[in-house]
Amino acid sequence: MPSVSTNVFVPRPATEVFDFLADARNLALWSSGVASVDKAFVQPGRKAMYSYRYPGRRRPHRLVCADYEPCRRIAFRGQRMWSPLGTQVPLYAFDLLPHAEGTLVRLSVTSSLSAGLLLLGPLIAMAWRRDLPIDGRKFCDLLGSSVPARPALPAAAPVPASPEPSSAEPSGFDYAH
């Protein structure tokens, strides 16, 4: 089950960032994993259901809000997509950490794979490691940020020691789940 994430800083309050993310129609504006979302308004919230198209697919699929914690976390789970090699279920998750200067957002994509697609997990992860930082920059640009996305480091890469963050820099995420 490949999972990839990146962090971006948006100089807007968490309420504005969350409201933007909670409207799944906005995903098509910046996410490479969403080609389009039906334009009909859907009240945001847990189990809100949207019709969307995954890139390269002809027919629409369901996109369901799987997690909804205002100003903290929102996640959308795509419908299981079949291919001759197996199935894939994408999960797009967004964790928000309010900060005095704006909001730190962790963008994550997790793909649940079955059958032969399990063997392609490393390639799928590699593609998301390439695309997610670009998606993060588009997300920041849409929300008026000039701060570039910070690409996630590969799991095997050592994390260099860094000096204490200044008060103007976000200090990271609390990953306790």
C-alpha atoms as one frame of an Amber mdcrd trajectory, in Angstrom:
protein
   0.000   0.000   0.000   2.093   2.943  -1.231   1.676   6.163   0.721   3.373
   9.456  -0.105   3.110  12.842   1.578   4.516  16.345   1.391   4.130  19.460
   3.530   3.223  22.926   2.314   2.809  26.183   4.184  -0.108  28.444   3.247
  -0.225  31.981   4.697  -3.978  31.776   5.319  -5.993  30.834   8.395  -6.803
  27.146   8.861 -10.536  27.854   8.473 -10.025  29.209   4.937  -7.682  26.381
   3.946 -10.047  23.751   5.372 -13.076  25.267   3.606 -11.182  25.172   0.304
 -10.184  21.527   0.823 -13.646  20.483   2.091 -15.191  21.364  -1.272 -13.988
  18.393  -3.314 -14.748  20.271  -6.535 -11.530  22.217  -5.862  -9.395  19.058
  -6.083  -9.577  19.111  -9.878  -7.948  22.568  -9.833  -4.656  21.309  -8.430
  -4.506  17.538  -7.782  -3.029  15.311 -10.484  -5.061  12.400  -9.070  -8.388
  14.063  -9.908  -9.227  14.897 -13.514 -12.646  16.403 -12.763 -15.388  16.573
 -10.127 -19.076  17.027 -10.914 -19.965  20.709 -10.568 -23.086  20.077  -8.453
 -22.752  21.445  -4.915 -22.499  18.831  -2.159 -22.699  19.845   1.500 -19.218
  19.140   2.922 -19.027  16.652   5.765 -18.341  13.035   6.629 -19.784  10.695
   3.982 -20.384  13.541   1.499 -20.348  11.888  -1.926 -19.067  13.346  -5.181
 -18.832  12.071  -8.726 -15.290  12.394 -10.059 -13.056  11.177 -12.838  -9.679
   9.684 -12.161  -7.110  10.566 -14.862  -7.209   8.057 -17.701 -10.667   6.722
 -16.802 -13.700   7.137 -19.068 -16.475   6.704 -16.580 -17.031   8.632 -13.354
 -16.319   7.104  -9.958 -17.491   7.935  -6.437 -15.371  10.102  -4.172 -16.493
   9.964  -0.525 -15.398  12.134   2.378 -13.901   9.503   4.682 -12.676  11.810
   7.459 -13.930  15.264   8.429 -12.521  17.161  11.422 -13.024  20.913  10.815
  -9.774  22.886  10.619  -7.766  19.735  11.440  -8.175  16.901   8.910 -10.141
  15.928   5.843  -9.783  12.851   3.636 -11.466  11.621   0.466 -11.572   7.964
  -0.587 -12.053   7.138  -4.243 -14.110   4.221  -5.483 -12.268   0.981  -6.163
 -11.022   1.025  -9.748 -10.560  -2.225 -11.610  -7.832  -3.008 -14.127  -6.668
  -6.328 -15.598  -3.829  -6.299 -13.037  -6.036  -5.733  -9.974  -7.793  -2.929
  -8.157  -6.754   0.413  -6.707  -8.476   2.578  -4.085  -6.958   6.055  -3.677
  -7.166   8.020  -0.402  -6.391  11.743  -0.527  -5.803  13.085   3.008  -5.067
  16.584   4.271  -3.886  17.341   7.807  -3.850  20.979   8.907  -1.753  22.551
  11.628  -2.684  26.174  12.389   0.261  28.501  12.833   0.478  32.189  13.723
   1.527  33.015  10.161  -0.902  30.666   8.379  -1.401  26.914   8.096   0.939
  23.984   7.572  -0.796  21.375   5.415   0.321  17.782   5.007  -0.905  16.435
   1.656  -0.995  12.620   1.515  -1.969  10.023  -1.056  -2.348   6.363  -0.161
  -3.202   3.730  -2.765  -4.703   0.441  -1.582  -3.744  -2.120  -4.207  -4.768
  -5.719  -4.896  -3.617  -8.647  -7.052  -0.908  -7.860  -9.620  -0.957  -4.140
  -8.815   0.739  -5.015  -5.525   3.868  -5.754  -7.551   3.659  -2.274  -9.071
   3.421  -0.566  -5.664   6.979   0.833  -5.831   6.306   2.347  -9.277   3.039
   3.885  -8.095   4.828   5.368  -5.072   7.583   6.703  -7.338   4.992   8.448
  -9.531   3.324  10.051  -6.506   6.713  11.150  -5.112   7.226  12.933  -8.429
   3.717  14.425  -8.702   2.702  15.314  -5.135   5.257  18.142  -4.623   4.083
  19.663  -7.925   0.473  19.346  -6.753   1.493  21.045  -3.490   2.943  23.998
  -5.385  -0.272  24.319  -7.433  -2.278  24.186  -4.191  -0.142  26.980  -2.688
  -0.417  29.063  -5.853  -4.219  28.796  -5.816  -4.348  29.981  -2.224  -1.983
  32.872  -2.896   1.169  31.515  -1.303   4.637  32.243  -2.547   6.182  29.585
  -0.302   7.160  26.515  -2.371   6.187  22.993  -1.408   8.691  21.008   0.585
   9.090  17.592  -1.039   8.916  14.608   1.264  12.210  12.793   1.619  12.387
   9.158   0.516  12.182   6.764   3.446  15.834   5.699   3.108  17.258   9.236
   3.007  18.783  10.530   6.254  17.201  13.664   7.665  19.837  16.345   8.213
  19.967  18.137  11.560  18.530  21.620  11.390  18.859  24.652  13.611  16.002
  25.725  15.848  13.175  27.144  13.714  12.601  30.860  13.869   9.254  32.036
  15.194   8.116  32.784  11.624   8.699  29.202  10.415   6.336  26.314  11.100
   8.035  23.702  13.240   6.394  20.590  11.801   3.514  18.230  12.374   2.314
  16.261  15.354   2.013  12.806  13.812   0.383  11.126  16.837  -2.582   9.103
  15.596
